[in-house]
Amino acid sequence: MRVNQFIAAGSSLSRRAADQAIAAGRVLVNGQTPSAGQQIVSQDVVTLDGESITPDVKAITIMLNKPRGYVVSRDGQGAQTVYDLLPPELQRLQPVGRLDKDSSGLLLMTTDGQLAQELTHPRYVKQKVYQVTLDAPLQPLHRQIIAEQGIELDDGRSQLGLDRLRDGDDTRWQVRMHEGRNRQIRRTFQAVGYTVTKLHRVQFGQYSLDSLKRGDYQSFGSCSGRRLIFSWWLGKNRLILPTTSSPASSKLLMAMAAKR
């Protein structure tokens, strides 16, 4: 396994971030700065910022339905954080993207740095879908500008897909986007005179909240309960094994992973 893969498998860093950490001298292998692409063997000691790291045999990923009022941070500065919703064994999970304190909905959290990279890097186009409530009905001209021309913000143009959530109600909209800039939806509507009073994310790429209750978390593809998924690394592929798998299938998949 290359050193950047090793770091990504043993920390919250993506491979790209691991490469940057190596270049910055934050990574040592047996006390020495590694070369790019260096292979790591079992007896090697790898440290990141002075702390020894070991790749997880299994990476953990969950989907949380974040309630409004919770901060996506370890330090809420007096406010509740999403980590208050998780048990001790899940405290090392890192959020994939962000939702601000006043927003709610789907939040992915993982120990898999490469998965986080694939979900957030602009190279991998992932649609995000939100349910948005405005303080006033959206006028047809403003809808056309946002959806067709886009709004010029301080950090670039913002163009959003818009669909009514209910016929005849111009205050509630389904918003589609492929970016993830800070408070982009709120700033876009504010630029044309509206305040977003509610913002709830319901989809991130292929992952959807479905019936997941607010404040609860679960594995991908699960409809209820608090369950996790585990990722076994099989070369360049990631094998997803839900905890709901039968003992026989789990044993078979683990045996396959051991042979790689």
Secondary structure, 3 states (H helix, E strand, C coil): CEHHHHHHHHCCCCHHHHHHHHHCCCEEECCECCCCCCECCCCCCEEECCEECCCCCCEEEEEEEECCCCECCCCCCCCCEHHHHCCHHHCCCEEECCCCCCCEEEEEEECCHHHHHHHHCCCCCCCEEEEEEECCCCCHHHHHHHHHHCEEECCEEECCEEEECCCCCCCEEEEEECCCCCCHHHHHHHCCCCCEEEEEEEEECCEECCCCCCCCEECCCCCCCCCCEEEEEECCEEEEEECCCCHHHHHHHHHHHHHC
